[in-house]
Amino acid sequence: MVNEDVLALVNKGEMLPLMEEFYTIQGEGFHKGTAAYFIRVGGCDVGCHWCDVKESWNAETHPPTKIDGIAEKAAKYSDTIVVTGGEPLTWDMGPITKALKAKNLQTHIETSGAYKLSGEWDWICLSPKKNKLPFGEIYDKAHELKVIVYNKHDLIFAEEQATLTNKDCILYLQPEWSVKDKVVPLIVDYVMQNPKWKVSLQTHKYLNIP
């Protein structure tokens, strides 16, 4: 049970339920192939049935951790920091990005956009989900839109979401890993017919790295 003082700090974003942190190669989207330090924050109620990190959903199973310590450790590994989840925007991201920026680090976020955008970001990867659609201004600020494709109906959803983004947003379709053999040909054909889209693959899984 988290005491009230700690809970207050979590609610202010001065502590975060930290699931894991690790240095690896970014496997997806625009920055794939580049070294980055990942901060995975617990807590998500979007509930994607194919989520491959369902252990991140319950924030109470992950220890509240002071953001200054998180930023200090991150700075030892990389100048590019990716905050992911779970759904990181469940929490106020202002304090953690301020701490990272104080160390001259590049801040990236991977989010469904289901909650109000907070924090100062150099790169926003918006990966919208049907269960809980993106909220507010994030469409205008997203640098890339990454739609996970589980079946052909997700292509319709992708087009609907693309109409809401800003003109500079890069559009990606990414096969859901468990059905990749089925949907990759579908995505390839679709991108060839609709070249405004690009294919994103979970290359870290092919490389067998986190």
C-alpha positions in Angstrom: 0.0 0.0 0.0 1.4 3.4 -1.1 1.2 6.0 1.7 -0.5 9.3 1.1 2.6 11.4 0.9 4.1 9.2 -1.8 0.7 9.1 -3.6 0.7 12.9 -3.6 4.1 13.0 -5.2 3.0 10.5 -7.9 -0.1 12.6 -8.6 2.2 15.6 -9.1 4.5 13.7 -11.4 7.4 14.0 -9.0 7.5 10.3 -8.6 6.4 7.8 -11.2 5.5 4.1 -11.1 8.6 2.8 -12.8 8.2 -0.6 -14.4 11.6 -0.8 -16.1 14.4 1.2 -17.6 16.9 0.0 -20.2 19.4 1.1 -22.9 18.8 -0.5 -26.3 18.1 0.2 -29.9 14.9 1.9 -30.9 13.1 -0.7 -32.9 10.1 1.1 -34.3 9.0 4.2 -36.4 11.1 7.1 -37.5 14.1 6.6 -35.1 14.4 2.8 -35.6 18.0 1.7 -35.5 19.2 4.4 -33.1 20.4 4.0 -29.6 18.0 5.2 -26.9 17.3 4.8 -23.2 13.8 3.7 -22.4 11.8 4.6 -19.3 8.7 2.4 -19.1 6.1 3.8 -16.8 3.4 1.6 -15.3 -0.3 2.4 -15.5 -2.7 1.9 -18.5 -6.4 1.5 -18.8 -6.6 1.5 -22.6 -6.8 -2.3 -22.6 -5.6 -3.5 -26.0 -6.2 -7.2 -26.1 -3.0 -7.8 -28.1 -0.7 -5.7 -25.8 2.7 -7.3 -25.3 3.3 -5.5 -22.0 0.1 -6.2 -20.0 2.2 -6.4 -16.9 2.5 -2.6 -17.2 -1.2 -2.0 -16.8 -1.5 -2.0 -13.0 0.5 0.9 -11.7 0.3 -0.3 -8.2 2.6 -3.2 -9.0 5.5 -0.9 -9.9 7.4 1.1 -7.3 7.0 4.9 -7.1 10.4 6.2 -8.1 11.8 9.8 -7.8 12.1 11.4 -11.1 15.5 13.0 -10.3 17.0 9.5 -9.8 15.4 8.3 -13.1 16.9 11.3 -15.0 20.3 10.9 -13.4 20.5 7.3 -14.4 19.2 7.9 -17.9 21.9 10.6 -18.6 24.6 8.0 -18.0 23.5 6.0 -21.1 22.2 8.1 -23.9 21.2 11.6 -25.0 17.9 10.3 -26.4 15.3 9.2 -23.8 12.1 7.4 -24.8 9.3 7.5 -22.2 6.8 4.7 -22.8 4.4 2.5 -20.9 1.8 1.5 -20.1 0.3 4.9 -21.0 2.7 7.6 -19.8 0.2 10.4 -20.1 -1.8 8.8 -17.3 0.7 10.9 -15.2 1.9 14.5 -15.4 5.0 14.3 -17.6 6.0 17.9 -16.9 8.4 17.2 -14.0 10.2 14.2 -15.7 10.8 16.1 -19.0 12.0 19.1 -17.1 14.5 16.9 -15.2 15.6 15.3 -18.5 15.9 18.7 -20.3 18.0 20.1 -17.5 20.5 17.4 -18.5 20.3 18.4 -22.2 18.6 15.2 -23.1 16.3 14.6 -26.1 12.8 13.6 -24.9 10.7 11.2 -26.9 7.3 9.8 -25.9 5.3 6.8 -27.2 1.6 7.3 -26.3 -1.9 6.4 -27.3 -2.8 10.0 -26.5 -5.7 8.9 -24.4 -5.0 11.5 -21.8 -4.1 15.2 -22.0 -0.6 15.9 -23.3 1.8 17.1 -20.7 5.6 17.5 -20.7 8.1 19.0 -23.2 8.8 16.7 -26.0 11.3 16.7 -28.9 9.4 13.8 -30.6 5.9 12.6 -30.1 4.9 9.1 -31.4 1.1 8.9 -31.3 -0.2 5.4 -31.5 -4.0 5.7 -31.2 -6.2 2.9 -30.0 -9.9 2.3 -30.8 -10.7 1.5 -27.1 -9.8 5.0 -26.0 -9.2 7.6 -28.6 -6.6 10.4 -28.5 -7.4 13.5 -26.5 -7.1 17.1 -27.6 -4.1 18.9 -29.0 -1.9 15.8 -29.5 -3.0 15.4 -33.1 -1.6 18.9 -33.9 1.7 18.1 -32.2 2.4 14.5 -33.1 5.6 14.0 -35.2 4.6 10.5 -36.2 1.3 8.5 -36.3 1.8 4.8 -35.7 -1.2 2.6 -36.2 -1.0 -1.0 -35.1 -2.7 -3.3 -37.7 -4.3 -6.4 -36.3 -6.8 -6.9 -39.1 -8.0 -5.1 -42.3 -10.4 -3.0 -40.4 -7.5 -1.2 -38.7 -6.6 0.3 -42.1 -9.9 2.1 -42.1 -9.2 3.3 -38.5 -5.7 4.4 -39.7 -7.1 6.6 -42.4 -9.6 8.2 -40.0 -6.8 9.0 -37.6 -4.6 10.4 -40.3 -7.2 13.0 -41.3 -6.9 14.5 -37.8 -3.1 14.9 -37.7 -1.0 17.8 -38.8 0.4 18.1 -42.3 4.0 17.2 -41.2 3.1 14.1 -39.3 4.7 10.9 -40.7 2.3 8.1 -41.1 3.2 4.5 -40.2 1.4 1.2 -40.3 2.9 -1.5 -38.0 1.8 -5.1 -38.0 0.8 -6.5 -34.6 3.5 -9.1 -33.8 1.3 -12.1 -33.1 -0.4 -11.9 -36.6 2.5 -10.4 -38.6 2.6 -13.3 -41.1 -1.0 -12.6 -42.0 -1.0 -8.8 -42.0 2.4 -7.9 -43.4 1.3 -8.7 -47.0 -1.9 -6.7 -46.4 0.2 -3.7 -45.2 2.7 -3.9 -48.0 0.0 -3.9 -50.6 -1.8 -1.0 -48.9 1.3 1.1 -48.6 2.1 0.5 -52.3 -1.4 1.7 -53.2 -1.3 4.5 -50.6 2.3 5.8 -50.5 1.6 8.5 -48.0 2.0 5.7 -45.5 5.2 3.9 -44.5 5.7 0.4 -43.0 7.0 0.2 -39.4 8.3 -3.1 -38.1 9.3 -4.1 -34.6 12.9 -4.6 -35.7 14.0 -5.0 -32.1 12.1 -8.3 -32.0 13.9 -9.5 -35.1 17.2 -8.5 -33.5 16.2 -10.3 -30.3 16.8 -7.3 -28.1 14.5 -5.5 -25.6 
